[in-house]
């Protein structure tokens, strides 16, 4: 089946997967979605015998139908190689009645590696397929993890530049250090005086600027994005959940056809949307449990049907979820509205007033979703309890998911086998983890001392990605105001 893509807002013609990946987002400000989600027409008993790379091929080839078998297998082989610190790429650990899907064994110790390791290869292959001669400028906003993963993925990739904007003082010390020490002649990191939503809105504004796009094209450049607004980021994430289900069948934890629930710590909504796409492919997923931190705009949305970003913004110990504008939610709204026009109207309300409310009929189509949130106090308590009870160490984002899952079980008594997306190594947020499990005040320790203290307490191996950054020189120190983001991009490209 040839899978084509269109905008969630109805403008523009159909494009192939490779064209959608190259473009990043449609000209009308919407997001690319498939006309129809393909079916997973391969037997789960066969998937259960496959490794991660083989499962990735079976899932991705159904969405990226204009890539040849050789092209897609080459992209997968280059992406999921020895840069991951576990041969299986993704680990599934059973702890305290749930299955933790460890997605953080890549070079930046966060789940973004899983999609951003393959995106550069998909994009350069797509460029060749479409006879693109322009240099591709990857423009990305990050709340902490996407930035480093994009920088690492695209570093020194011929024919590309990658520019990452992040909120100054809005990411963890390790996240910032990972970005500002990034090597590569084509990598650029810019801190903004603002929060992630400011960065994301600024990037989308630049990507939607037709005049700027024409100016770039005249000089041999074109924009794309490595954020999860790019369908090339979303499709690889679907693989996680298919692989997790296959593993549960392989280990006789469930039988083929049984349901599993999924819990995802969620900010920009891409990771849990990927699980929803997997469900629509035919994977037997029961509940999709959306876990928020104190920036609980998504939790409130699933409770009320009203999405309202007009609220106080909190800086939390789970900064990758400190988001009030969840871009990927538009893809879900498009699906449940059944109409590009209705989706466009709601997105215009969000842009103009910061709020929209969906109909009762649309809410009825969201019955498979459950949303809740965890406070900072609850997050810390879960990290502490899990460590004391099992010796397993959670990062704050995964702890949010674990806390929300506990709340869901308490409310529903649902005992369906459940997979929790474990999105980052505890070392990426070591200060917060230490604060939760140790009586020693982490703020009195240097970053290196925090690494040593966490290792001593929990005996979890220190990833090389953490060891390396504190000896590396700072290579990026640009800071700018939100209003100057476009000029900063021009200065980088046209220097």
NORJO-V940880 format. One record per residue. N is the residue number from 1. RES is the residue in one letter. OMEGA is omega in whole degrees, 0 to 359 (none if undefined). NEAR is the number of other ideal C-beta (glycine too) atoms within 12 Angstrom. D_FIRST is the distance of its C-alpha to the first C-alpha in Angstrom with 2 decimals. Layout:
n = <N	N>
res = <RES	RES>
omega = <OMEGA	OMEGA>
near = <NEAR	NEAR>
d_first = <D_FIRST	D_FIRST>
This chain:
n = <1	2	3	4	5	6	7	8	9	10	11	12	13	14	15	16	17	18	19	20	21	22	23	24	25	26	27	28	29	30	31	32	33	34	35	36	37	38	39	40	41	42	43	44	45	46	47	48	49	50	51	52	53	54	55	56	57	58	59	60	61	62	63	64	65	66	67	68	69	70	71	72	73	74	75	76	77	78	79	80	81	82	83	84	85	86	87	88	89	90	91	92	93	94	95	96	97	98	99	100	101	102	103	104	105	106	107	108	109	110	111	112	113	114	115	116	117	118	119	120	121	122	123	124	125	126	127	128	129	130	131	132	133	134	135	136	137	138	139	140	141	142	143	144	145	146	147	148	149	150	151	152	153	154	155	156	157	158	159	160	161	162	163	164	165	166	167	168	169	170	171	172	173	174	175	176	177	178	179	180	181	182	183	184	185	186	187	188	189	190	191	192	193	194	195	196	197	198	199	200	201	202	203	204	205	206	207	208	209	210	211	212	213	214	215	216	217	218	219	220	221	222	223	224	225	226	227	228	229	230	231	232	233	234	235	236	237	238	239	240	241	242	243	244	245	246	247	248	249	250	251	252	253	254	255	256	257	258	259	260	261	262	263	264	265	266	267	268	269	270	271	272	273	274	275	276	277	278	279	280	281	282	283	284	285	286	287	288	289	290	291	292	293	294	295	296	297	298	299	300	301	302	303	304	305	306	307	308	309	310	311	312	313	314	315	316	317	318	319	320	321	322	323	324	325	326	327	328	329	330	331	332	333	334	335	336	337	338	339	340	341	342	343	344	345	346	347	348	349	350	351	352	353	354	355	356	357	358	359	360	361	362	363	364	365	366	367	368	369	370	371	372	373	374	375	376	377	378	379	380	381	382	383	384	385	386	387	388	389	390	391	392	393	394	395	396	397	398	399	400	401	402	403	404	405	406	407	408	409	410	411	412	413	414	415	416	417	418	419	420	421	422	423	424	425	426	427	428	429	430	431	432	433	434	435	436	437	438	439	440	441	442	443	444	445	446	447	448	449	450	451	452	453	454	455	456	457	458	459	460	461	462	463	464	465	466	467	468	469	470	471	472	473	474	475	476	477	478	479	480	481	482	483	484	485	486	487	488	489	490	491	492	493	494	495>
res = <X	X	X	X	X	X	X	X	X	X	X	X	X	X	X	X	X	X	X	X	X	X	X	X	X	X	X	X	X	X	X	X	X	X	X	X	X	X	X	X	X	X	X	X	X	X	X	X	X	X	X	X	X	X	X	X	X	X	X	X	X	X	X	X	X	X	X	X	X	X	X	X	X	X	X	X	X	X	X	X	X	X	X	X	X	X	X	X	X	X	X	X	X	X	X	X	X	X	X	X	X	X	X	X	X	X	X	X	X	X	X	X	X	X	X	X	X	X	X	X	X	X	X	X	X	X	X	X	X	X	X	X	X	X	X	X	X	X	X	X	X	X	X	X	X	X	X	X	X	X	X	X	X	X	X	X	X	X	X	X	X	X	X	X	X	X	X	X	X	X	X	X	X	X	X	X	X	X	X	X	X	X	X	X	X	X	X	X	X	X	X	X	X	X	X	X	X	X	X	X	X	X	X	X	X	X	X	X	X	X	X	X	X	X	X	X	X	X	X	X	X	X	X	X	X	X	X	X	X	X	X	X	X	X	X	X	X	X	X	X	X	X	X	X	X	X	X	X	X	X	X	X	X	X	X	X	X	X	X	X	X	X	X	X	X	X	X	X	X	X	X	X	X	X	X	X	X	X	X	X	X	X	X	X	X	X	X	X	X	X	X	X	X	X	X	X	X	X	X	X	X	X	X	X	X	X	X	X	X	X	X	X	X	X	X	X	X	X	X	X	X	X	X	X	X	X	X	X	X	X	X	X	X	X	X	X	X	X	X	X	X	X	X	X	X	X	X	X	X	X	X	X	X	X	X	X	X	X	X	X	X	X	X	X	X	X	X	X	X	X	X	X	X	X	X	X	X	X	X	X	X	X	X	X	X	X	X	X	X	X	X	X	X	X	X	X	X	X	X	X	X	X	X	X	X	X	X	X	X	X	X	X	X	X	X	X	X	X	X	X	X	X	X	X	X	X	X	X	X	X	X	X	X	X	X	X	X	X	X	X	X	X	X	X	X	X	X	X	X	X	X	X	X	X	X	X	X	X	X	X	X	X	X	X	X	X	X	X	X	X	X	X	X	X	X	X	X	X	X	X	X	X	X	X	X	X	X	X	X	X	X	X	X	X	X>
omega = <179	183	178	186	179	179	175	183	166	181	177	182	177	178	176	178	182	178	178	179	180	185	179	177	181	181	184	178	178	178	178	175	177	174	179	177	183	179	177	186	174	185	180	178	175	178	182	179	187	171	186	182	181	176	179	179	182	180	189	182	180	177	185	193	178	171	177	177	181	180	183	178	177	178	181	181	180	183	188	185	187	176	172	188	173	185	183	178	179	178	177	184	177	182	171	173	178	179	182	181	186	184	191	183	178	188	179	176	174	187	181	178	186	180	185	171	183	184	179	181	175	185	180	174	178	179	179	182	184	174	180	178	182	170	183	179	180	183	190	169	182	170	174	187	181	185	182	181	177	179	181	182	186	183	177	172	183	176	180	163	177	181	183	174	177	180	176	181	180	177	180	178	179	179	181	181	178	183	188	176	184	176	177	182	182	183	182	182	183	173	176	174	184	179	183	180	176	180	182	179	179	179	179	179	179	181	182	184	184	179	179	179	178	179	178	183	179	182	172	179	170	182	162	183	175	175	182	169	178	182	176	172	186	185	178	179	179	183	183	191	174	179	180	179	179	178	179	176	181	183	179	175	173	173	178	182	175	179	167	172	180	175	183	171	198	174	182	171	182	185	180	174	177	176	178	176	178	178	180	172	181	178	185	176	178	181	172	188	185	185	179	169	185	170	197	181	179	177	179	179	182	177	191	186	180	177	187	179	179	185	178	179	182	168	186	177	176	191	180	178	179	188	176	176	185	190	185	177	179	179	177	179	177	183	184	177	181	186	175	182	180	178	180	180	180	180	175	177	179	181	186	186	179	184	167	179	181	182	177	178	177	178	180	179	179	186	179	180	171	180	174	183	176	176	176	180	179	179	178	181	180	177	182	183	180	180	182	183	189	185	181	185	180	168	185	181	178	178	175	179	181	179	179	177	177	179	179	180	180	181	193	186	180	181	176	176	191	177	177	179	178	199	181	173	177	180	179	180	191	179	180	180	178	180	182	188	185	176	179	182	185	182	178	183	171	179	180	178	177	177	182	181	180	178	182	183	189	177	174	183	178	180	177	181	178	181	189	193	184	174	185	178	174	183	183	182	181	175	182	173	181	183	182	184	182	180	177	178	179	180	180	186	188	182	none>
near = <17	19	32	26	39	30	35	41	32	25	20	23	18	22	29	27	41	36	33	44	45	38	38	43	45	35	23	26	31	38	48	46	40	35	25	20	30	28	20	32	16	24	16	31	15	18	34	27	16	28	24	40	30	27	39	39	35	36	42	45	32	33	47	46	25	28	36	17	16	13	28	36	24	22	39	37	22	24	39	37	21	16	27	29	27	24	15	23	38	40	27	35	29	22	28	23	22	40	36	37	44	42	49	43	35	41	35	48	45	50	47	46	46	49	44	48	44	50	48	40	34	47	47	32	33	38	30	22	23	25	11	25	13	24	26	41	40	51	49	51	48	50	53	50	57	53	51	48	50	52	44	39	44	43	32	18	31	17	27	39	36	47	49	55	53	49	38	27	20	36	41	45	30	42	51	34	35	48	46	32	29	39	23	28	15	28	35	37	42	40	36	37	22	30	36	46	33	32	44	43	31	36	45	34	26	38	40	30	22	17	14	26	27	14	21	29	20	13	17	17	29	33	43	48	45	52	49	49	44	47	52	50	47	52	47	53	47	46	48	46	46	46	47	50	46	40	36	36	30	24	17	12	24	28	18	21	15	20	24	41	42	50	50	49	55	53	51	47	43	49	51	51	43	45	44	39	43	42	31	30	33	24	43	30	38	28	37	42	46	48	50	45	43	33	40	37	40	46	37	26	39	37	21	20	25	26	38	25	31	19	20	14	26	24	26	38	43	53	45	48	52	46	47	37	40	43	45	41	42	42	40	42	41	37	32	31	30	16	20	27	18	25	35	27	24	34	35	20	22	32	24	13	17	20	25	31	20	33	20	13	15	28	24	13	21	31	15	28	39	35	38	36	36	42	26	28	19	31	39	33	25	44	42	30	24	37	30	19	18	21	17	33	43	51	53	49	52	51	48	54	52	49	42	47	45	30	26	35	25	12	15	18	8	23	17	29	32	43	49	50	47	45	52	52	45	46	42	51	46	46	34	41	42	37	31	37	35	30	12	19	13	29	16	14	21	15	29	21	21	34	37	23	29	39	25	18	27	31	14	27	20	28	32	23	36	40	22	22	35	27	13	19	14	19	21	30	16	28	22	29	20	29	15	22	37	31	19	30	38	23	16	29	32	18	11>
d_first = <0.00	3.81	6.14	9.50	12.88	16.07	19.61	20.98	23.84	22.16	23.40	21.66	18.63	14.97	14.53	12.18	12.49	15.27	17.03	17.08	18.51	21.07	22.19	22.53	23.02	22.83	26.07	26.77	27.36	24.39	21.61	17.98	15.60	11.87	11.54	10.14	10.54	7.87	9.75	11.76	11.33	14.04	17.67	19.98	22.68	20.73	20.10	23.83	24.73	22.89	24.47	23.26	21.65	19.62	18.47	17.67	15.34	13.47	13.18	12.76	10.10	7.64	9.17	10.21	7.32	9.96	12.40	13.14	14.02	17.63	17.48	16.05	18.43	21.21	20.77	20.85	23.87	25.74	25.22	26.13	29.21	32.96	33.27	32.45	35.64	34.17	32.40	29.94	28.88	28.85	31.66	31.92	35.55	37.00	39.83	41.80	39.45	36.15	33.67	33.68	30.54	32.16	29.91	32.84	33.39	32.26	34.62	35.32	35.59	33.24	29.68	28.63	28.78	25.68	23.43	25.87	26.27	22.76	22.46	24.85	22.90	19.56	21.59	23.50	20.48	18.87	22.27	22.38	18.93	20.14	23.68	25.34	29.07	30.24	31.29	29.06	31.16	29.72	31.47	31.56	33.66	34.42	36.27	36.99	34.14	31.37	33.98	35.12	31.69	30.53	33.78	33.51	29.90	30.57	34.20	34.98	31.36	32.02	31.15	31.10	33.60	33.20	35.40	35.74	37.78	39.18	41.86	45.24	46.74	43.50	42.08	43.67	46.04	43.74	40.73	42.88	44.41	41.05	40.06	43.40	43.86	40.48	40.95	39.04	40.08	37.10	37.42	39.20	40.09	41.74	43.32	43.70	46.47	44.39	41.79	38.07	37.24	39.41	37.56	34.08	35.21	36.80	33.73	31.52	34.33	34.37	30.61	30.87	33.92	32.96	36.42	36.18	32.72	34.25	37.24	35.13	33.11	36.43	37.50	34.36	32.69	29.72	29.02	26.25	26.55	26.35	26.86	24.29	23.66	21.43	17.84	18.36	21.05	19.33	16.25	18.62	20.72	18.23	18.84	22.51	22.09	19.74	22.24	25.18	24.09	23.56	27.02	28.65	27.44	28.60	31.97	32.39	32.74	30.30	28.78	25.09	24.26	27.18	26.74	27.57	28.71	28.07	30.74	30.08	32.85	31.47	32.49	29.71	27.32	24.49	24.91	25.06	22.18	20.07	21.39	20.48	16.82	17.08	18.68	15.99	13.45	15.95	18.56	21.97	23.62	26.65	28.47	27.43	30.88	31.35	34.47	36.45	39.72	42.53	40.32	38.88	37.16	33.99	36.13	38.01	34.88	33.62	37.17	37.84	34.74	36.55	35.42	38.61	38.98	42.61	44.20	46.00	44.07	44.96	44.99	44.27	44.09	40.27	39.85	36.09	35.94	38.64	36.37	36.83	33.89	30.69	28.13	24.97	26.31	25.16	21.51	22.73	24.99	22.24	20.28	23.48	24.89	22.02	23.24	23.16	26.77	27.99	26.51	28.08	31.37	31.49	30.74	33.49	35.84	35.11	35.80	38.94	40.45	38.76	37.91	35.67	35.48	32.56	33.16	33.93	30.81	28.69	30.82	30.06	26.36	27.50	29.25	27.36	28.91	32.45	34.23	37.56	39.45	42.00	45.15	46.50	49.06	46.54	44.36	47.40	48.48	45.19	45.33	48.93	48.44	45.43	47.39	50.57	48.97	46.50	47.14	43.55	43.41	40.99	40.42	41.06	37.41	36.64	39.99	38.96	35.96	38.32	40.87	38.43	37.16	40.82	41.28	38.23	39.55	42.99	41.79	39.44	40.58	36.91	36.88	33.13	32.44	31.70	30.20	31.85	30.26	33.11	32.55	35.53	38.35	41.69	43.14	41.15	43.21	46.23	48.81	47.30	46.79	50.37	51.69	50.13	51.27	54.45	57.83	58.12	57.38	54.40	55.42	58.54	56.58	55.08	51.38	52.31	54.66	51.93	49.72	52.67	53.56	50.08	49.86	53.33	52.61	49.19	49.08	45.43	44.88	44.92	41.70	42.35	40.52	43.41	46.20	45.34	45.24	48.85	50.20	47.97	49.38	48.14	46.30	45.13	47.59	46.56	47.02	46.49	46.53	43.40	44.64	44.74	41.17	40.07	43.20	42.70	39.24	40.81	43.63	41.30	39.06	41.89	44.58>
